[in-house]
Amino acid sequence: MSGRPLALQFHSSATRTDQLPESDAEVAFVGRSNVGKSSLINALANRKQLARVSNTPGRTQLINLFTLDSGGTVVDLPGYGFAKVPGHVRRDWGPMIEGYLLDREELVMIYVLVDGEIGPTKLDAQMLDWLRDNELPHTVVATKMDKVKSSKKRTRKRELADGCQLEVGDVVWVSSSKGGNIDQLRDLVRTHLS
């Protein structure tokens, strides 16, 4: 099983949890705008255009669902933080994301994406604190690790883990563009959705 791309298909989008279809189990990807959520979902499926990728932060503006052929759903949530979208749209994201994370019974794991190149931002720390306060299951995934110089990787990993109040081994380190540790994350997703 390891190494095989996730057979994901786009299913639907919604603005509220009550608009979502039933699912056996769901994992959600959350992170700040431009952290690489859509790129990571594409890498997991080994498909370039499954989730819409843009150079403009904030292109994901809805709760987007992708179904796995063996059952289960992968959810791409709007990014938090900087995004080139109208203020009224951005204001709706907080309640939309919070409502989904708190109310979705099918949700079994939240993958919090943190930019491996720059480390956790204040918004990332707030998200992690909020998830811990609400006792929601989550795993930190450090993206863009290919952009960190080899000589700085060890230090960057320690700093990032410390900033997330975790041990280095508790963080999943990936590169969507180079495929680094994508197999490991695929296996984790399959474990949570089986």
Backbone as CSV, one residue per row, in Angstrom:
resi,resn,N_x,N_y,N_z,CA_x,CA_y,CA_z,C_x,C_y,C_z
1,MET,0.813,-1.203,0.000,0.000,0.000,0.000,0.854,1.263,0.000
2,SER,1.952,1.232,0.747,2.787,2.417,0.883,3.287,2.879,-0.475
3,GLY,3.225,4.174,-0.687,3.716,4.732,-1.937,2.639,4.925,-2.980
4,ARG,1.523,4.199,-2.845,0.458,4.331,-3.833,-0.292,5.631,-3.599
5,PRO,-0.464,6.440,-4.656,-1.199,7.707,-4.486,-2.614,7.475,-3.945
6,LEU,-3.110,8.447,-3.218,-4.492,8.383,-2.744,-5.407,8.608,-3.939
7,ALA,-6.367,7.721,-4.130,-7.304,7.837,-5.255,-8.416,8.810,-4.875
8,LEU,-8.089,10.098,-4.930,-9.033,11.145,-4.545,-9.766,11.700,-5.750
9,GLN,-11.040,12.031,-5.550,-11.849,12.688,-6.563,-12.531,13.888,-5.909
10,PHE,-12.595,14.999,-6.638,-13.327,16.141,-6.102,-14.788,15.741,-5.947
11,HIS,-15.370,16.084,-4.800,-16.760,15.713,-4.544,-17.677,16.924,-4.526
12,SER,-17.401,17.885,-3.645,-18.286,19.046,-3.538,-17.633,20.135,-2.703
13,SER,-18.291,21.298,-2.693,-17.853,22.434,-1.880,-19.042,22.949,-1.090
14,ALA,-18.735,23.613,0.025,-19.812,24.145,0.859,-19.290,25.339,1.638
15,THR,-20.231,26.153,2.133,-19.867,27.279,2.979,-20.206,27.001,4.446
16,ARG,-21.029,25.965,4.690,-21.433,25.629,6.060,-21.402,24.119,6.254
17,THR,-21.167,23.713,7.495,-21.103,22.292,7.819,-22.398,21.576,7.486
18,ASP,-23.541,22.233,7.700,-24.818,21.551,7.453,-25.087,21.313,5.969
19,GLN,-24.252,21.848,5.095,-24.398,21.602,3.657,-23.577,20.389,3.199
20,LEU,-22.766,19.838,4.094,-21.856,18.762,3.704,-22.565,17.414,3.659
21,PRO,-22.171,16.551,2.718,-22.743,15.205,2.651,-22.205,14.336,3.788
22,GLU,-22.863,13.232,4.039,-22.391,12.298,5.056,-21.089,11.663,4.582
23,SER,-20.283,11.250,5.549,-19.008,10.620,5.248,-18.702,9.612,6.342
24,ASP,-18.000,8.536,5.990,-17.609,7.543,7.002,-16.600,8.147,7.976
25,ALA,-15.626,8.864,7.427,-14.576,9.498,8.228,-13.934,10.591,7.391
26,GLU,-13.447,11.635,8.063,-12.821,12.749,7.356,-11.530,13.172,8.031
27,VAL,-10.577,13.593,7.199,-9.400,14.302,7.684,-9.428,15.673,7.025
28,ALA,-9.002,16.690,7.757,-9.037,18.050,7.229,-7.631,18.642,7.216
29,PHE,-7.362,19.448,6.197,-6.107,20.177,6.089,-6.397,21.652,6.344
30,VAL,-5.677,22.221,7.320,-5.864,23.614,7.670,-4.481,24.262,7.797
31,GLY,-4.408,25.535,7.491,-3.147,26.255,7.596,-3.327,27.655,7.049
32,ARG,-2.297,28.466,7.209,-2.417,29.833,6.734,-2.427,29.851,5.212
33,SER,-2.910,30.961,4.660,-2.919,31.129,3.214,-1.489,30.995,2.689
34,ASN,-1.338,30.315,1.579,-0.049,30.162,0.897,0.898,29.177,1.582
35,VAL,0.379,28.310,2.464,1.235,27.309,3.105,1.381,26.071,2.231
36,GLY,0.499,25.920,1.238,0.611,24.800,0.307,-0.379,23.677,0.528
37,LYS,-1.585,23.989,1.039,-2.590,22.943,1.267,-2.998,22.259,-0.027
38,SER,-3.354,23.062,-1.025,-3.811,22.487,-2.300,-2.693,21.702,-2.980
39,SER,-1.472,22.217,-2.946,-0.322,21.502,-3.534,-0.113,20.163,-2.836
40,LEU,-0.280,20.141,-1.521,-0.087,18.907,-0.773,-1.166,17.885,-1.119
41,ILE,-2.406,18.322,-1.224,-3.479,17.396,-1.612,-3.205,16.835,-3.005
42,ASN,-2.756,17.679,-3.922,-2.392,17.206,-5.264,-1.258,16.183,-5.200
43,ALA,-0.260,16.422,-4.344,0.864,15.488,-4.208,0.396,14.150,-3.627
44,LEU,-0.508,14.196,-2.661,-1.024,12.956,-2.067,-1.747,12.108,-3.106
45,ALA,-2.437,12.786,-4.028,-3.175,12.081,-5.082,-2.322,11.854,-6.336
46,ASN,-1.127,12.462,-6.357,-0.257,12.431,-7.534,-0.985,12.952,-8.776
47,ARG,-1.698,14.056,-8.575,-2.427,14.725,-9.662,-2.164,16.215,-9.566
48,LYS,-1.874,16.848,-10.692,-1.475,18.254,-10.692,-2.629,19.225,-10.449
49,GLN,-3.809,18.944,-10.946,-4.900,19.925,-10.903,-6.132,19.458,-10.131
50,LEU,-5.961,18.514,-9.221,-7.119,18.055,-8.441,-7.634,19.192,-7.555
51,ALA,-6.764,19.724,-6.725,-7.103,20.896,-5.911,-6.495,22.107,-6.610
52,ARG,-7.248,23.173,-6.683,-6.801,24.359,-7.417,-5.645,25.058,-6.711
53,VAL,-4.546,25.207,-7.426,-3.352,25.853,-6.888,-3.201,27.201,-7.562
54,SER,-2.798,28.208,-6.782,-2.626,29.550,-7.330,-1.446,30.231,-6.658
55,ASN,-0.863,31.191,-7.355,0.182,32.019,-6.752,-0.425,33.090,-5.860
56,THR,-1.737,33.260,-5.951,-2.442,34.254,-5.137,-2.949,33.594,-3.864
57,PRO,-2.483,34.006,-2.688,-2.965,33.405,-1.450,-4.478,33.594,-1.298
58,GLY,-5.125,32.547,-0.785,-6.550,32.654,-0.485,-7.478,32.179,-1.586
59,ARG,-6.979,31.382,-2.532,-7.856,30.898,-3.605,-8.896,29.908,-3.083
60,THR,-8.553,29.140,-2.059,-9.527,28.231,-1.460,-10.430,29.061,-0.557
61,GLN,-11.698,29.222,-0.974,-12.617,30.071,-0.221,-13.816,29.299,0.329
62,LEU,-13.840,27.993,0.070,-14.937,27.151,0.528,-14.367,25.924,1.230
63,ILE,-15.243,25.166,1.873,-14.880,23.851,2.384,-14.945,22.911,1.182
64,ASN,-13.793,22.408,0.737,-13.742,21.539,-0.443,-13.521,20.094,-0.019
65,LEU,-14.379,19.203,-0.518,-14.312,17.789,-0.158,-13.814,16.951,-1.322
66,PHE,-12.882,16.038,-0.997,-12.350,15.080,-1.958,-12.566,13.691,-1.379
67,THR,-13.215,12.822,-2.134,-13.515,11.495,-1.616,-12.453,10.504,-2.059
68,LEU,-12.207,9.538,-1.187,-11.264,8.458,-1.446,-12.065,7.260,-1.934
69,ASP,-11.567,6.572,-2.967,-12.347,5.469,-3.536,-12.638,4.365,-2.522
70,SER,-11.783,4.200,-1.519,-11.997,3.166,-0.509,-12.855,3.652,0.653
71,GLY,-13.350,4.882,0.550,-14.165,5.464,1.606,-13.392,6.545,2.336
72,GLY,-14.111,7.443,2.931,-13.471,8.537,3.650,-13.338,9.769,2.775
73,THR,-13.072,10.882,3.424,-13.043,12.177,2.747,-11.848,12.988,3.232
74,VAL,-11.202,13.672,2.284,-10.146,14.626,2.588,-10.734,16.012,2.374
75,VAL,-10.567,16.887,3.364,-11.187,18.207,3.319,-10.108,19.296,3.269
76,ASP,-10.247,20.194,2.307,-9.348,21.340,2.139,-10.106,22.569,2.636
77,LEU,-9.616,23.154,3.741,-10.273,24.322,4.334,-9.599,25.610,3.868
78,PRO,-10.334,26.725,3.848,-9.715,28.008,3.487,-8.548,28.327,4.413
79,GLY,-7.547,28.995,3.870,-6.397,29.379,4.675,-6.719,30.561,5.567
80,TYR,-6.023,30.636,6.679,-6.194,31.792,7.561,-5.024,32.743,7.352
81,GLY,-5.234,33.996,7.704,-4.178,34.989,7.546,-4.298,35.747,6.250
82,PHE,-3.166,36.168,5.709,-3.124,36.994,4.507,-3.786,36.292,3.339
83,ALA,-4.689,36.985,2.678,-5.319,36.457,1.470,-5.878,37.622,0.672
84,LYS,-5.728,37.546,-0.640,-6.235,38.613,-1.502,-7.686,38.334,-1.858
85,VAL,-8.539,38.538,-0.881,-9.981,38.373,-1.083,-10.677,39.520,-0.369
86,PRO,-11.929,39.808,-0.753,-12.657,40.882,-0.075,-12.792,40.611,1.428
87,GLY,-12.808,41.683,2.211,-12.901,41.571,3.665,-14.093,40.770,4.143
88,HIS,-15.269,40.946,3.483,-16.467,40.224,3.942,-16.318,38.724,3.732
89,VAL,-15.585,38.309,2.696,-15.340,36.881,2.465,-14.420,36.345,3.553
90,ARG,-13.342,37.085,3.829,-12.375,36.653,4.833,-13.020,36.577,6.221
91,ARG,-13.931,37.506,6.537,-14.616,37.494,7.841,-15.466,36.241,8.015
92,ASP,-16.005,35.715,6.917,-16.840,34.517,6.991,-16.020,33.252,7.231
93,TRP,-14.722,33.304,6.898,-13.899,32.099,7.019,-13.783,31.613,8.452
94,GLY,-13.560,32.524,9.417,-13.392,32.121,10.808,-14.548,31.276,11.302
95,PRO,-15.786,31.801,11.220,-16.930,31.002,11.659,-17.103,29.714,10.844
96,MET,-16.803,29.779,9.526,-16.943,28.583,8.679,-15.965,27.497,9.132
97,ILE,-14.688,27.859,9.301,-13.670,26.885,9.692,-13.930,26.379,11.111
98,GLU,-14.200,27.303,12.028,-14.454,26.922,13.412,-15.681,26.019,13.522
99,GLY,-16.752,26.385,12.809,-17.962,25.562,12.822,-17.696,24.161,12.308
100,TYR,-16.938,24.072,11.232,-16.609,22.745,10.682,-15.799,21.936,11.694
101,LEU,-14.737,22.508,12.222,-13.843,21.771,13.118,-14.537,21.341,14.413
102,LEU,-15.462,22.161,14.930,-16.143,21.832,16.176,-17.344,20.908,15.983
103,ASP,-18.045,21.055,14.861,-19.334,20.385,14.697,-19.326,19.131,13.836
104,ARG,-18.288,18.917,13.072,-18.281,17.796,12.125,-17.938,16.494,12.843
105,GLU,-18.938,15.664,13.064,-18.741,14.419,13.808,-17.837,13.446,13.073
106,GLU,-17.836,13.492,11.737,-17.049,12.569,10.931,-15.554,12.876,10.971
107,LEU,-15.175,14.053,11.480,-13.776,14.501,11.488,-12.954,13.693,12.494
108,VAL,-11.922,12.994,11.992,-11.104,12.155,12.868,-9.687,12.709,13.062
109,MET,-9.207,13.574,12.148,-7.870,14.136,12.294,-7.778,15.457,11.535
110,ILE,-7.100,16.411,12.151,-6.852,17.716,11.530,-5.352,17.822,11.293
111,TYR,-4.968,17.992,10.056,-3.562,18.205,9.725,-3.330,19.713,9.644
112,VAL,-2.512,20.215,10.557,-2.202,21.644,10.609,-0.909,21.849,9.819
113,LEU,-1.001,22.543,8.696,0.163,22.771,7.859,0.887,24.039,8.304
114,VAL,2.191,23.901,8.518,3.053,25.006,8.920,4.167,25.103,7.885
115,ASP,4.482,26.298,7.453,5.523,26.517,6.454,6.887,26.171,7.055
116,GLY,7.512,25.120,6.537,8.796,24.668,7.052,9.922,25.654,6.819
117,GLU,9.771,26.502,5.826,10.826,27.468,5.517,10.836,28.626,6.521
118,ILE,9.659,29.102,6.916,9.608,30.269,7.810,9.237,29.907,9.251
119,GLY,8.724,28.696,9.457,8.346,28.282,10.801,6.946,28.743,11.163
120,PRO,6.481,28.410,12.369,5.122,28.759,12.770,4.954,30.260,12.976
121,THR,3.879,30.789,12.441,3.547,32.195,12.630,2.681,32.333,13.886
122,LYS,2.391,33.564,14.254,1.503,33.820,15.394,0.141,33.171,15.152
123,LEU,-0.348,33.233,13.908,-1.639,32.617,13.582,-1.582,31.096,13.716
124,ASP,-0.454,30.487,13.326,-0.303,29.034,13.491,-0.350,28.675,14.977
125,ALA,0.359,29.446,15.800,0.375,29.193,17.246,-1.030,29.331,17.828
126,GLN,-1.779,30.344,17.359,-3.159,30.527,17.831,-4.031,29.345,17.430
127,MET,-3.865,28.858,16.208,-4.646,27.700,15.751,-4.328,26.476,16.605
128,LEU,-3.051,26.222,16.849,-2.670,25.059,17.657,-3.201,25.181,19.084
129,ASP,-3.121,26.372,19.669,-3.678,26.585,21.014,-5.178,26.331,21.028
130,TRP,-5.869,26.825,20.000,-7.324,26.651,19.916,-7.685,25.169,19.792
131,LEU,-6.942,24.433,18.952,-7.201,23.000,18.803,-6.964,22.260,20.112
132,ARG,-5.892,22.623,20.815,-5.607,21.981,22.106,-6.683,22.325,23.130
133,ASP,-7.095,23.592,23.168,-8.134,24.015,24.116,-9.442,23.263,23.878
134,ASN,-9.720,22.955,22.615,-10.963,22.258,22.273,-10.778,20.742,22.177
135,GLU,-9.574,20.285,22.540,-9.260,18.844,22.566,-9.565,18.164,21.241
136,LEU,-9.175,18.811,20.155,-9.390,18.252,18.822,-8.113,17.547,18.350
137,PRO,-8.245,16.345,17.784,-7.069,15.591,17.349,-6.382,16.286,16.172
138,HIS,-5.071,16.455,16.270,-4.367,17.148,15.198,-2.921,16.667,15.085
139,THR,-2.377,16.848,13.900,-0.986,16.519,13.586,-0.400,17.697,12.832
140,VAL,0.798,18.120,13.214,1.460,19.218,12.504,2.250,18.650,11.333
141,VAL,2.038,19.251,10.164,2.762,18.881,8.950,3.556,20.104,8.500
142,ALA,4.875,19.971,8.438,5.738,21.067,7.986,5.930,20.935,6.477
143,THR,5.460,21.932,5.731,5.540,21.909,4.270,6.796,22.644,3.792
144,LYS,7.071,22.529,2.501,8.152,23.270,1.827,9.534,22.997,2.415
145,MET,9.749,21.782,2.917,11.045,21.463,3.518,12.172,21.459,2.490
146,ASP,11.831,21.323,1.213,12.857,21.378,0.164,13.484,22.774,0.056
147,LYS,12.805,23.786,0.581,13.311,25.154,0.491,14.270,25.503,1.626
148,VAL,14.414,24.595,2.584,15.342,24.821,3.694,16.698,24.242,3.311
149,LYS,17.761,25.042,3.418,19.111,24.579,3.083,19.488,23.393,3.957
150,SER,20.194,22.434,3.358,20.603,21.232,4.091,21.329,21.570,5.383
151,SER,22.193,22.586,5.342,22.976,22.961,6.522,22.103,23.527,7.650
152,LYS,20.896,23.953,7.315,20.008,24.577,8.314,18.845,23.670,8.719
153,LYS,18.715,22.501,8.063,17.540,21.656,8.315,17.414,21.217,9.769
154,ARG,18.498,20.778,10.356,18.433,20.286,11.743,17.950,21.397,12.689
155,THR,18.533,22.581,12.556,18.148,23.727,13.394,16.714,24.138,13.121
156,ARG,16.334,24.208,11.841,14.977,24.605,11.460,13.952,23.641,12.040
157,LYS,14.239,22.345,11.967,13.309,21.349,12.503,13.113,21.541,14.005
158,ARG,14.203,21.773,14.720,14.105,21.970,16.164,13.316,23.243,16.476
159,GLU,13.623,24.336,15.765,12.932,25.610,15.999,11.441,25.496,15.693
160,LEU,11.123,24.834,14.587,9.719,24.693,14.208,8.960,23.860,15.236
161,ALA,9.542,22.733,15.630,8.894,21.875,16.625,8.709,22.627,17.943
162,ASP,9.751,23.345,18.379,9.649,24.129,19.614,8.534,25.170,19.510
163,GLY,8.451,25.842,18.357,7.423,26.854,18.143,6.011,26.291,18.160
164,CYS,5.903,24.985,17.868,4.596,24.302,17.900,4.383,23.545,19.212
165,GLN,5.333,23.686,20.144,5.289,22.996,21.442,5.253,21.483,21.276
166,LEU,6.104,20.992,20.354,6.172,19.565,20.044,7.625,19.109,20.029
167,GLU,7.798,17.785,19.992,9.115,17.202,19.744,9.315,17.118,18.233
168,VAL,10.564,17.111,17.783,10.859,17.049,16.351,10.182,15.836,15.703
169,GLY,10.191,14.698,16.397,9.602,13.471,15.854,8.082,13.489,15.776
170,ASP,7.445,14.480,16.399,5.979,14.577,16.366,5.478,15.336,15.134
171,VAL,6.390,15.923,14.374,6.031,16.708,13.184,6.290,15.858,11.940
172,VAL,5.364,15.910,10.977,5.566,15.237,9.685,6.189,16.275,8.751
173,TRP,7.377,15.975,8.217,8.136,16.910,7.382,7.970,16.508,5.931
174,VAL,7.393,17.390,5.089,7.108,17.027,3.700,7.563,18.108,2.718
175,SER,7.677,17.668,1.468,7.881,18.575,0.342,6.949,18.122,-0.773
176,SER,5.957,18.950,-1.091,5.023,18.598,-2.163,5.714,18.591,-3.514
177,SER,6.604,19.547,-3.743,7.237,19.669,-5.060,8.265,18.572,-5.316
178,LYS,8.964,18.125,-4.278,9.999,17.091,-4.438,9.517,15.701,-4.021
179,GLY,8.338,15.623,-3.419,7.799,14.323,-3.006,8.346,13.813,-1.683
180,GLY,9.093,14.640,-0.962,9.686,14.206,0.305,8.656,13.841,1.358
181,ASN,8.716,12.612,1.849,7.840,12.078,2.912,6.355,12.086,2.561
182,ILE,6.024,12.246,1.298,4.613,12.198,0.886,4.034,10.807,1.162
183,ASP,4.851,9.749,0.939,4.379,8.391,1.227,3.999,8.230,2.691
184,GLN,4.813,8.799,3.584,4.531,8.713,5.017,3.193,9.375,5.340
185,LEU,2.941,10.541,4.745,1.686,11.235,5.005,0.507,10.483,4.385
186,ARG,0.706,9.906,3.208,-0.360,9.075,2.606,-0.748,7.942,3.543
187,ASP,0.259,7.270,4.106,-0.015,6.166,5.028,-0.781,6.651,6.255
188,LEU,-0.418,7.829,6.771,-1.141,8.381,7.918,-2.598,8.670,7.573
189,VAL,-2.822,9.278,6.413,-4.190,9.586,5.983,-4.988,8.295,5.854
190,ARG,-4.397,7.293,5.219,-5.109,6.001,5.074,-5.453,5.395,6.442
191,THR,-4.514,5.490,7.387,-4.748,4.957,8.726,-5.938,5.654,9.375
192,HIS,-6.008,6.965,9.229,-7.112,7.705,9.856,-8.445,7.479,9.169
193,LEU,-8.414,7.148,7.886,-9.672,6.985,7.153,-10.130,5.526,7.058
194,SER,-9.347,4.600,7.585,-9.751,3.185,7.481,-10.531,2.740,8.702
